[in-house]
Amino acid sequence: MSYNKIVSVTGLAGLYELVSSKADGGVVRSLEDKSAKFVSNRIHSFSHLESIEIFTVKDNVNLVDIFLAMKASSEPMPAPTADAKAIKAYFEKVYPDMDFERVYGSDMKKMVKWYDILTKAGIEIKLSNVAEGEETTAAADEKPVEKKAAKTVAPKAAAIKSAPAKKINSPRKMA
């Protein structure tokens, strides 16, 4: 399981792995109890952890940066059930650049809880953009024959998309 598949679902506590997605929702698996269920887009919204940014006094930072600062810190992490003042004091020591006027205590509490869930699940906290950059470097080292094979797939896909749609005749006559 990788970090880029982890989502937060509105109305549901905890974090989930996005197993598959459909037009009307997605199948998610809880990181805590491993139960899987379908979640409808009509009722809930999905937020990928990779796309969440945190306000700072400078530029906004990705949630991964906060998690990595929490991991590197020697400061004892408060319990997810601790009061807002204790959690704010923790973040003032761990990530002092955080904009504490715009980041609510409930958000900081959620970050502590999510970090706890991720570490217990054994998920490596890193952005997938770094992995993609490494893959593109590896792709540049490939043999030209492999690149040529990849190019032959694209014209077939274009031919399928450009095929005209069939006209469906309705058995009912319009007046």
Summary of the structure (lengths in Angstrom):
residues: 175
radius of gyration: 22.8
end to end distance: 58.0
largest distance: 78.2
contacts: 410
relative contact order: 0.12
helix: 43%
strand: 18%
